[in-house]
């Protein structure tokens, strides 16, 4: 998703997945205008475990269930 689209949407929650690398919150807030996003201001940036989404097969079903749990806990 383009960074400009995220700014326009001003999301309530941001899900991130750094694909095997540790999540670095400062990389999000360093993007122009992103520190003002509602999700960042209100601390609703959730790291999604890469292993739940980047492997084909049954893990995708597990990943979907995990995603629902993460979203419920973030809101």
PDB file with one MODEL, atoms N, CA, C and O in Angstrom:
MODEL        1
ATOM      1  N   UNK A   1       0.850  -1.166   0.000  1.00  0.00           N
ATOM      2  CA  UNK A   1       0.000   0.000   0.000  1.00  0.00           C
ATOM      3  C   UNK A   1       0.900   1.235   0.000  1.00  0.00           C
ATOM      4  O   UNK A   1       1.900   1.291   0.716  1.00  0.00           O
ATOM      5  N   UNK A   2       0.541   2.190  -0.787  1.00  0.00           N
ATOM      6  CA  UNK A   2       1.339   3.413  -0.888  1.00  0.00           C
ATOM      7  C   UNK A   2       1.236   4.221   0.409  1.00  0.00           C
ATOM      8  O   UNK A   2       0.155   4.322   0.990  1.00  0.00           O
ATOM      9  N   UNK A   3       2.354   4.796   0.866  1.00  0.00           N
ATOM     10  CA  UNK A   3       2.324   5.591   2.098  1.00  0.00           C
ATOM     11  C   UNK A   3       1.286   6.716   2.055  1.00  0.00           C
ATOM     12  O   UNK A   3       0.687   7.039   3.081  1.00  0.00           O
ATOM     13  N   UNK A   4       1.072   7.309   0.896  1.00  0.00           N
ATOM     14  CA  UNK A   4       0.094   8.388   0.768  1.00  0.00           C
ATOM     15  C   UNK A   4      -1.318   7.877   1.028  1.00  0.00           C
ATOM     16  O   UNK A   4      -2.146   8.590   1.596  1.00  0.00           O
ATOM     17  N   UNK A   5      -1.590   6.657   0.618  1.00  0.00           N
ATOM     18  CA  UNK A   5      -2.908   6.059   0.842  1.00  0.00           C
ATOM     19  C   UNK A   5      -3.139   5.816   2.331  1.00  0.00           C
ATOM     20  O   UNK A   5      -4.254   5.981   2.826  1.00  0.00           O
ATOM     21  N   UNK A   6      -2.095   5.430   3.033  1.00  0.00           N
ATOM     22  CA  UNK A   6      -2.210   5.226   4.480  1.00  0.00           C
ATOM     23  C   UNK A   6      -2.501   6.559   5.161  1.00  0.00           C
ATOM     24  O   UNK A   6      -3.342   6.623   6.057  1.00  0.00           O
ATOM     25  N   UNK A   7      -1.819   7.616   4.749  1.00  0.00           N
ATOM     26  CA  UNK A   7      -2.065   8.939   5.330  1.00  0.00           C
ATOM     27  C   UNK A   7      -3.499   9.383   5.091  1.00  0.00           C
ATOM     28  O   UNK A   7      -4.139   9.920   5.995  1.00  0.00           O
ATOM     29  N   UNK A   8      -4.005   9.169   3.901  1.00  0.00           N
ATOM     30  CA  UNK A   8      -5.388   9.564   3.593  1.00  0.00           C
ATOM     31  C   UNK A   8      -6.387   8.766   4.425  1.00  0.00           C
ATOM     32  O   UNK A   8      -7.405   9.303   4.862  1.00  0.00           O
ATOM     33  N   UNK A   9      -6.098   7.492   4.642  1.00  0.00           N
ATOM     34  CA  UNK A   9      -7.020   6.626   5.375  1.00  0.00           C
ATOM     35  C   UNK A   9      -6.999   6.882   6.882  1.00  0.00           C
ATOM     36  O   UNK A   9      -8.000   6.651   7.559  1.00  0.00           O
ATOM     37  N   UNK A  10      -5.876   7.354   7.411  1.00  0.00           N
ATOM     38  CA  UNK A  10      -5.703   7.581   8.849  1.00  0.00           C
ATOM     39  C   UNK A  10      -6.269   6.396   9.648  1.00  0.00           C
ATOM     40  O   UNK A  10      -7.257   6.552  10.366  1.00  0.00           O
ATOM     41  N   UNK A  11      -5.651   5.222   9.527  1.00  0.00           N
ATOM     42  CA  UNK A  11      -6.232   4.000  10.093  1.00  0.00           C
ATOM     43  C   UNK A  11      -6.285   3.996  11.619  1.00  0.00           C
ATOM     44  O   UNK A  11      -5.504   4.666  12.296  1.00  0.00           O
ATOM     45  N   UNK A  12      -7.233   3.216  12.132  1.00  0.00           N
ATOM     46  CA  UNK A  12      -7.366   3.006  13.576  1.00  0.00           C
ATOM     47  C   UNK A  12      -6.297   2.044  14.084  1.00  0.00           C
ATOM     48  O   UNK A  12      -5.841   2.155  15.222  1.00  0.00           O
ATOM     49  N   UNK A  13      -5.900   1.101  13.234  1.00  0.00           N
ATOM     50  CA  UNK A  13      -4.914   0.072  13.576  1.00  0.00           C
ATOM     51  C   UNK A  13      -3.992  -0.099  12.375  1.00  0.00           C
ATOM     52  O   UNK A  13      -4.431  -0.050  11.226  1.00  0.00           O
ATOM     53  N   UNK A  14      -2.711  -0.299  12.657  1.00  0.00           N
ATOM     54  CA  UNK A  14      -1.753  -0.623  11.597  1.00  0.00           C
ATOM     55  C   UNK A  14      -1.141  -1.976  11.936  1.00  0.00           C
ATOM     56  O   UNK A  14      -0.620  -2.174  13.034  1.00  0.00           O
ATOM     57  N   UNK A  15      -1.209  -2.898  10.994  1.00  0.00           N
ATOM     58  CA  UNK A  15      -0.573  -4.207  11.143  1.00  0.00           C
ATOM     59  C   UNK A  15       0.728  -4.171  10.369  1.00  0.00           C
ATOM     60  O   UNK A  15       0.761  -3.733   9.219  1.00  0.00           O
ATOM     61  N   UNK A  16       1.796  -4.626  10.993  1.00  0.00           N
ATOM     62  CA  UNK A  16       3.099  -4.631  10.330  1.00  0.00           C
ATOM     63  C   UNK A  16       3.702  -6.025  10.376  1.00  0.00           C
ATOM     64  O   UNK A  16       3.476  -6.791  11.313  1.00  0.00           O
ATOM     65  N   UNK A  17       4.467  -6.332   9.353  1.00  0.00           N
ATOM     66  CA  UNK A  17       5.211  -7.587   9.294  1.00  0.00           C
ATOM     67  C   UNK A  17       6.514  -7.291   8.577  1.00  0.00           C
ATOM     68  O   UNK A  17       6.511  -6.968   7.389  1.00  0.00           O
ATOM     69  N   UNK A  18       7.612  -7.396   9.277  1.00  0.00           N
ATOM     70  CA  UNK A  18       8.918  -7.077   8.690  1.00  0.00           C
ATOM     71  C   UNK A  18       9.569  -8.302   8.077  1.00  0.00           C
ATOM     72  O   UNK A  18      10.761  -8.270   7.768  1.00  0.00           O
ATOM     73  N   UNK A  19       8.843  -9.348   7.896  1.00  0.00           N
ATOM     74  CA  UNK A  19       9.332 -10.546   7.174  1.00  0.00           C
ATOM     75  C   UNK A  19      10.635 -11.094   7.732  1.00  0.00           C
ATOM     76  O   UNK A  19      11.636 -11.192   7.023  1.00  0.00           O
ATOM     77  N   UNK A  20      10.612 -11.445   8.994  1.00  0.00           N
ATOM     78  CA  UNK A  20      11.772 -12.087   9.604  1.00  0.00           C
ATOM     79  C   UNK A  20      12.738 -11.154  10.298  1.00  0.00           C
ATOM     80  O   UNK A  20      13.672 -11.616  10.954  1.00  0.00           O
ATOM     81  N   UNK A  21      12.541  -9.857  10.174  1.00  0.00           N
ATOM     82  CA  UNK A  21      13.403  -8.897  10.869  1.00  0.00           C
ATOM     83  C   UNK A  21      12.623  -8.286  12.025  1.00  0.00           C
ATOM     84  O   UNK A  21      11.395  -8.223  11.969  1.00  0.00           O
ATOM     85  N   UNK A  22      13.301  -7.839  13.058  1.00  0.00           N
ATOM     86  CA  UNK A  22      12.591  -7.215  14.175  1.00  0.00           C
ATOM     87  C   UNK A  22      11.890  -5.925  13.738  1.00  0.00           C
ATOM     88  O   UNK A  22      12.438  -5.139  12.964  1.00  0.00           O
ATOM     89  N   UNK A  23      10.689  -5.725  14.239  1.00  0.00           N
ATOM     90  CA  UNK A  23       9.920  -4.521  13.942  1.00  0.00           C
ATOM     91  C   UNK A  23      10.598  -3.315  14.577  1.00  0.00           C
ATOM     92  O   UNK A  23      11.001  -3.362  15.739  1.00  0.00           O
ATOM     93  N   UNK A  24      10.721  -2.241  13.816  1.00  0.00           N
ATOM     94  CA  UNK A  24      11.358  -1.011  14.296  1.00  0.00           C
ATOM     95  C   UNK A  24      10.342   0.122  14.202  1.00  0.00           C
ATOM     96  O   UNK A  24      10.196   0.735  13.144  1.00  0.00           O
ATOM     97  N   UNK A  25       9.633   0.408  15.304  1.00  0.00           N
ATOM     98  CA  UNK A  25       8.576   1.436  15.282  1.00  0.00           C
ATOM     99  C   UNK A  25       9.055   2.795  14.782  1.00  0.00           C
ATOM    100  O   UNK A  25       8.295   3.521  14.142  1.00  0.00           O
ATOM    101  N   UNK A  26      10.289   3.139  15.062  1.00  0.00           N
ATOM    102  CA  UNK A  26      10.795   4.448  14.635  1.00  0.00           C
ATOM    103  C   UNK A  26      10.838   4.581  13.116  1.00  0.00           C
ATOM    104  O   UNK A  26      10.842   5.696  12.594  1.00  0.00           O
ATOM    105  N   UNK A  27      10.870   3.474  12.411  1.00  0.00           N
ATOM    106  CA  UNK A  27      10.845   3.547  10.946  1.00  0.00           C
ATOM    107  C   UNK A  27       9.478   3.980  10.441  1.00  0.00           C
ATOM    108  O   UNK A  27       9.373   4.592   9.378  1.00  0.00           O
ATOM    109  N   UNK A  28       8.429   3.667  11.194  1.00  0.00           N
ATOM    110  CA  UNK A  28       7.097   4.138  10.807  1.00  0.00           C
ATOM    111  C   UNK A  28       6.943   5.627  11.107  1.00  0.00           C
ATOM    112  O   UNK A  28       6.496   6.397  10.257  1.00  0.00           O
ATOM    113  N   UNK A  29       7.312   6.017  12.307  1.00  0.00           N
ATOM    114  CA  UNK A  29       7.121   7.411  12.705  1.00  0.00           C
ATOM    115  C   UNK A  29       8.040   8.363  11.945  1.00  0.00           C
ATOM    116  O   UNK A  29       7.773   9.564  11.885  1.00  0.00           O
ATOM    117  N   UNK A  30       9.115   7.842  11.367  1.00  0.00           N
ATOM    118  CA  UNK A  30      10.035   8.688  10.595  1.00  0.00           C
ATOM    119  C   UNK A  30       9.475   9.037   9.211  1.00  0.00           C
ATOM    120  O   UNK A  30       9.959   9.962   8.557  1.00  0.00           O
ATOM    121  N   UNK A  31       8.467   8.302   8.775  1.00  0.00           N
ATOM    122  CA  UNK A  31       7.873   8.599   7.478  1.00  0.00           C
ATOM    123  C   UNK A  31       7.135   9.928   7.563  1.00  0.00           C
ATOM    124  O   UNK A  31       6.464  10.198   8.560  1.00  0.00           O
ATOM    125  N   UNK A  32       7.248  10.753   6.539  1.00  0.00           N
ATOM    126  CA  UNK A  32       6.593  12.072   6.587  1.00  0.00           C
ATOM    127  C   UNK A  32       5.089  11.973   6.870  1.00  0.00           C
ATOM    128  O   UNK A  32       4.339  11.344   6.124  1.00  0.00           O
ATOM    129  N   UNK A  33       4.676  12.607   7.962  1.00  0.00           N
ATOM    130  CA  UNK A  33       3.268  12.672   8.336  1.00  0.00           C
ATOM    131  C   UNK A  33       2.752  11.504   9.143  1.00  0.00           C
ATOM    132  O   UNK A  33       1.654  11.582   9.694  1.00  0.00           O
ATOM    133  N   UNK A  34       3.503  10.429   9.233  1.00  0.00           N
ATOM    134  CA  UNK A  34       2.994   9.223   9.889  1.00  0.00           C
ATOM    135  C   UNK A  34       2.875   9.361  11.402  1.00  0.00           C
ATOM    136  O   UNK A  34       2.021   8.703  11.995  1.00  0.00           O
ATOM    137  N   UNK A  35       3.672  10.167  12.037  1.00  0.00           N
ATOM    138  CA  UNK A  35       3.574  10.330  13.497  1.00  0.00           C
ATOM    139  C   UNK A  35       2.198  10.861  13.889  1.00  0.00           C
ATOM    140  O   UNK A  35       1.762  10.664  15.023  1.00  0.00           O
ATOM    141  N   UNK A  36       1.516  11.526  12.971  1.00  0.00           N
ATOM    142  CA  UNK A  36       0.191  12.087  13.257  1.00  0.00           C
ATOM    143  C   UNK A  36      -0.941  11.092  13.016  1.00  0.00           C
ATOM    144  O   UNK A  36      -2.094  11.394  13.324  1.00  0.00           O
ATOM    145  N   UNK A  37      -0.641   9.921  12.475  1.00  0.00           N
ATOM    146  CA  UNK A  37      -1.692   8.938  12.222  1.00  0.00           C
ATOM    147  C   UNK A  37      -2.319   8.474  13.538  1.00  0.00           C
ATOM    148  O   UNK A  37      -1.626   8.271  14.535  1.00  0.00           O
ATOM    149  N   UNK A  38      -3.618   8.314  13.519  1.00  0.00           N
ATOM    150  CA  UNK A  38      -4.364   7.895  14.721  1.00  0.00           C
ATOM    151  C   UNK A  38      -3.802   6.606  15.324  1.00  0.00           C
ATOM    152  O   UNK A  38      -3.606   6.535  16.538  1.00  0.00           O
ATOM    153  N   UNK A  39      -3.541   5.590  14.501  1.00  0.00           N
ATOM    154  CA  UNK A  39      -3.049   4.310  15.011  1.00  0.00           C
ATOM    155  C   UNK A  39      -1.718   4.479  15.747  1.00  0.00           C
ATOM    156  O   UNK A  39      -1.496   3.846  16.779  1.00  0.00           O
ATOM    157  N   UNK A  40      -0.852   5.312  15.233  1.00  0.00           N
ATOM    158  CA  UNK A  40       0.452   5.526  15.863  1.00  0.00           C
ATOM    159  C   UNK A  40       0.299   6.361  17.127  1.00  0.00           C
ATOM    160  O   UNK A  40       0.886   6.035  18.159  1.00  0.00           O
ATOM    161  N   UNK A  41      -0.476   7.425  17.057  1.00  0.00           N
ATOM    162  CA  UNK A  41      -0.692   8.280  18.242  1.00  0.00           C
ATOM    163  C   UNK A  41      -1.295   7.495  19.397  1.00  0.00           C
ATOM    164  O   UNK A  41      -0.948   7.723  20.556  1.00  0.00           O
ATOM    165  N   UNK A  42      -2.201   6.566  19.080  1.00  0.00           N
ATOM    166  CA  UNK A  42      -2.915   5.830  20.119  1.00  0.00           C
ATOM    167  C   UNK A  42      -2.293   4.472  20.426  1.00  0.00           C
ATOM    168  O   UNK A  42      -2.873   3.668  21.156  1.00  0.00           O
ATOM    169  N   UNK A  43      -1.108   4.221  19.867  1.00  0.00           N
ATOM    170  CA  UNK A  43      -0.368   2.998  20.194  1.00  0.00           C
ATOM    171  C   UNK A  43      -1.006   1.726  19.671  1.00  0.00           C
ATOM    172  O   UNK A  43      -0.894   0.674  20.299  1.00  0.00           O
ATOM    173  N   UNK A  44      -1.674   1.806  18.528  1.00  0.00           N
ATOM    174  CA  UNK A  44      -2.301   0.616  17.963  1.00  0.00           C
ATOM    175  C   UNK A  44      -1.585   0.177  16.688  1.00  0.00           C
ATOM    176  O   UNK A  44      -2.180   0.071  15.615  1.00  0.00           O
ATOM    177  N   UNK A  45      -0.305  -0.071  16.844  1.00  0.00           N
ATOM    178  CA  UNK A  45       0.507  -0.662  15.779  1.00  0.00           C
ATOM    179  C   UNK A  45       0.836  -2.074  16.262  1.00  0.00           C
ATOM    180  O   UNK A  45       1.464  -2.255  17.305  1.00  0.00           O
ATOM    181  N   UNK A  46       0.408  -3.058  15.498  1.00  0.00           N
ATOM    182  CA  UNK A  46       0.506  -4.455  15.924  1.00  0.00           C
ATOM    183  C   UNK A  46       1.419  -5.211  14.976  1.00  0.00           C
ATOM    184  O   UNK A  46       1.228  -5.193  13.760  1.00  0.00           O
ATOM    185  N   UNK A  47       2.413  -5.873  15.546  1.00  0.00           N
ATOM    186  CA  UNK A  47       3.298  -6.698  14.727  1.00  0.00           C
ATOM    187  C   UNK A  47       2.647  -8.049  14.472  1.00  0.00           C
ATOM    188  O   UNK A  47       2.207  -8.724  15.402  1.00  0.00           O
ATOM    189  N   UNK A  48       2.591  -8.428  13.222  1.00  0.00           N
ATOM    190  CA  UNK A  48       2.015  -9.701  12.800  1.00  0.00           C
ATOM    191  C   UNK A  48       3.164 -10.679  12.586  1.00  0.00           C
ATOM    192  O   UNK A  48       4.088 -10.380  11.829  1.00  0.00           O
ATOM    193  N   UNK A  49       3.129 -11.846  13.239  1.00  0.00           N
ATOM    194  CA  UNK A  49       4.212 -12.818  13.063  1.00  0.00           C
ATOM    195  C   UNK A  49       4.322 -13.296  11.613  1.00  0.00           C
ATOM    196  O   UNK A  49       3.357 -13.811  11.050  1.00  0.00           O
ATOM    197  N   UNK A  50       5.474 -13.126  11.027  1.00  0.00           N
ATOM    198  CA  UNK A  50       5.681 -13.493   9.628  1.00  0.00           C
ATOM    199  C   UNK A  50       5.375 -14.963   9.366  1.00  0.00           C
ATOM    200  O   UNK A  50       4.837 -15.303   8.312  1.00  0.00           O
ATOM    201  N   UNK A  51       5.707 -15.829  10.302  1.00  0.00           N
ATOM    202  CA  UNK A  51       5.510 -17.261  10.081  1.00  0.00           C
ATOM    203  C   UNK A  51       4.031 -17.627   9.929  1.00  0.00           C
ATOM    204  O   UNK A  51       3.707 -18.689   9.396  1.00  0.00           O
ATOM    205  N   UNK A  52       3.142 -16.762  10.391  1.00  0.00           N
ATOM    206  CA  UNK A  52       1.708 -17.040  10.264  1.00  0.00           C
ATOM    207  C   UNK A  52       1.148 -16.647   8.903  1.00  0.00           C
ATOM    208  O   UNK A  52       0.036 -17.051   8.562  1.00  0.00           O
ATOM    209  N   UNK A  53       1.881 -15.880   8.125  1.00  0.00           N
ATOM    210  CA  UNK A  53       1.324 -15.355   6.888  1.00  0.00           C
ATOM    211  C   UNK A  53       2.163 -15.609   5.648  1.00  0.00           C
ATOM    212  O   UNK A  53       1.656 -15.495   4.532  1.00  0.00           O
ATOM    213  N   UNK A  54       3.413 -15.944   5.815  1.00  0.00           N
ATOM    214  CA  UNK A  54       4.292 -16.048   4.654  1.00  0.00           C
ATOM    215  C   UNK A  54       4.549 -17.475   4.197  1.00  0.00           C
ATOM    216  O   UNK A  54       5.341 -17.702   3.282  1.00  0.00           O
ATOM    217  N   UNK A  55       3.880 -18.445   4.831  1.00  0.00           N
ATOM    218  CA  UNK A  55       4.065 -19.828   4.425  1.00  0.00           C
ATOM    219  C   UNK A  55       2.756 -20.363   3.874  1.00  0.00           C
ATOM    220  O   UNK A  55       1.704 -20.166   4.483  1.00  0.00           O
ATOM    221  N   UNK A  56       2.802 -21.035   2.738  1.00  0.00           N
ATOM    222  CA  UNK A  56       1.569 -21.549   2.147  1.00  0.00           C
ATOM    223  C   UNK A  56       0.987 -22.709   2.957  1.00  0.00           C
ATOM    224  O   UNK A  56       1.661 -23.297   3.803  1.00  0.00           O
ATOM    225  N   UNK A  57      -0.256 -23.016   2.681  1.00  0.00           N
ATOM    226  CA  UNK A  57      -0.895 -24.170   3.295  1.00  0.00           C
ATOM    227  C   UNK A  57      -1.699 -23.807   4.524  1.00  0.00           C
ATOM    228  O   UNK A  57      -2.209 -22.693   4.644  1.00  0.00           O
ATOM    229  N   UNK A  58      -1.808 -24.768   5.444  1.00  0.00           N
ATOM    230  CA  UNK A  58      -2.659 -24.613   6.619  1.00  0.00           C
ATOM    231  C   UNK A  58      -2.268 -23.432   7.498  1.00  0.00           C
ATOM    232  O   UNK A  58      -3.097 -22.934   8.260  1.00  0.00           O
ATOM    233  N   UNK A  59      -1.018 -22.974   7.408  1.00  0.00           N
ATOM    234  CA  UNK A  59      -0.590 -21.832   8.226  1.00  0.00           C
ATOM    235  C   UNK A  59      -1.407 -20.586   7.914  1.00  0.00           C
ATOM    236  O   UNK A  59      -1.583 -19.733   8.784  1.00  0.00           O
ATOM    237  N   UNK A  60      -1.906 -20.468   6.694  1.00  0.00           N
ATOM    238  CA  UNK A  60      -2.713 -19.303   6.342  1.00  0.00           C
ATOM    239  C   UNK A  60      -4.023 -19.276   7.123  1.00  0.00           C
ATOM    240  O   UNK A  60      -4.495 -18.206   7.506  1.00  0.00           O
ATOM    241  N   UNK A  61      -4.610 -20.443   7.359  1.00  0.00           N
ATOM    242  CA  UNK A  61      -5.832 -20.508   8.173  1.00  0.00           C
ATOM    243  C   UNK A  61      -5.495 -20.100   9.604  1.00  0.00           C
ATOM    244  O   UNK A  61      -6.229 -19.325  10.218  1.00  0.00           O
ATOM    245  N   UNK A  62      -4.410 -20.610  10.128  1.00  0.00           N
ATOM    246  CA  UNK A  62      -3.969 -20.216  11.466  1.00  0.00           C
ATOM    247  C   UNK A  62      -3.687 -18.718  11.497  1.00  0.00           C
ATOM    248  O   UNK A  62      -4.047 -18.035  12.456  1.00  0.00           O
ATOM    249  N   UNK A  63      -3.051 -18.215  10.465  1.00  0.00           N
ATOM    250  CA  UNK A  63      -2.745 -16.790  10.381  1.00  0.00           C
ATOM    251  C   UNK A  63      -3.992 -15.934  10.386  1.00  0.00           C
ATOM    252  O   UNK A  63      -4.019 -14.873  11.009  1.00  0.00           O
ATOM    253  N   UNK A  64      -5.023 -16.388   9.697  1.00  0.00           N
ATOM    254  CA  UNK A  64      -6.288 -15.653   9.684  1.00  0.00           C
ATOM    255  C   UNK A  64      -6.883 -15.584  11.089  1.00  0.00           C
ATOM    256  O   UNK A  64      -7.354 -14.530  11.516  1.00  0.00           O
ATOM    257  N   UNK A  65      -6.861 -16.695  11.797  1.00  0.00           N
ATOM    258  CA  UNK A  65      -7.373 -16.711  13.173  1.00  0.00           C
ATOM    259  C   UNK A  65      -6.535 -15.796  14.069  1.00  0.00           C
ATOM    260  O   UNK A  65      -7.076 -15.081  14.912  1.00  0.00           O
ATOM    261  N   UNK A  66      -5.242 -15.821  13.885  1.00  0.00           N
ATOM    262  CA  UNK A  66      -4.351 -14.946  14.666  1.00  0.00           C
ATOM    263  C   UNK A  66      -4.648 -13.485  14.362  1.00  0.00           C
ATOM    264  O   UNK A  66      -4.667 -12.649  15.266  1.00  0.00           O
ATOM    265  N   UNK A  67      -4.877 -13.177  13.095  1.00  0.00           N
ATOM    266  CA  UNK A  67      -5.190 -11.820  12.687  1.00  0.00           C
ATOM    267  C   UNK A  67      -6.460 -11.317  13.374  1.00  0.00           C
ATOM    268  O   UNK A  67      -6.507 -10.177  13.834  1.00  0.00           O
ATOM    269  N   UNK A  68      -7.475 -12.154  13.444  1.00  0.00           N
ATOM    270  CA  UNK A  68      -8.708 -11.763  14.135  1.00  0.00           C
ATOM    271  C   UNK A  68      -8.429 -11.464  15.606  1.00  0.00           C
ATOM    272  O   UNK A  68      -8.942 -10.483  16.144  1.00  0.00           O
ATOM    273  N   UNK A  69      -7.624 -12.296  16.259  1.00  0.00           N
ATOM    274  CA  UNK A  69      -7.286 -12.073  17.675  1.00  0.00           C
ATOM    275  C   UNK A  69      -6.525 -10.753  17.844  1.00  0.00           C
ATOM    276  O   UNK A  69      -6.824  -9.973  18.748  1.00  0.00           O
ATOM    277  N   UNK A  70      -5.556 -10.512  16.984  1.00  0.00           N
ATOM    278  CA  UNK A  70      -4.759  -9.284  17.092  1.00  0.00           C
ATOM    279  C   UNK A  70      -5.629  -8.040  16.913  1.00  0.00           C
ATOM    280  O   UNK A  70      -5.471  -7.058  17.640  1.00  0.00           O
ATOM    281  N   UNK A  71      -6.533  -8.083  15.959  1.00  0.00           N
ATOM    282  CA  UNK A  71      -7.394  -6.932  15.729  1.00  0.00           C
ATOM    283  C   UNK A  71      -8.350  -6.709  16.909  1.00  0.00           C
ATOM    284  O   UNK A  71      -8.591  -5.570  17.308  1.00  0.00           O
ATOM    285  N   UNK A  72      -8.882  -7.777  17.454  1.00  0.00           N
ATOM    286  CA  UNK A  72      -9.760  -7.619  18.623  1.00  0.00           C
ATOM    287  C   UNK A  72      -9.023  -6.996  19.796  1.00  0.00           C
ATOM    288  O   UNK A  72      -9.574  -6.146  20.497  1.00  0.00           O
ATOM    289  N   UNK A  73      -7.803  -7.405  20.011  1.00  0.00           N
ATOM    290  CA  UNK A  73      -7.051  -6.885  21.162  1.00  0.00           C
ATOM    291  C   UNK A  73      -6.541  -5.460  20.924  1.00  0.00           C
ATOM    292  O   UNK A  73      -6.246  -4.741  21.879  1.00  0.00           O
ATOM    293  N   UNK A  74      -6.435  -5.052  19.663  1.00  0.00           N
ATOM    294  CA  UNK A  74      -5.903  -3.718  19.358  1.00  0.00           C
ATOM    295  C   UNK A  74      -6.964  -2.628  19.454  1.00  0.00           C
ATOM    296  O   UNK A  74      -6.642  -1.458  19.658  1.00  0.00           O
ATOM    297  N   UNK A  75      -8.205  -3.008  19.309  1.00  0.00           N
ATOM    298  CA  UNK A  75      -9.268  -1.979  19.280  1.00  0.00           C
ATOM    299  C   UNK A  75      -9.897  -1.800  20.634  1.00  0.00           C
ATOM    300  O   UNK A  75     -10.803  -0.980  20.791  1.00  0.00           O
TER     301      UNK A  75
ENDMDL
END
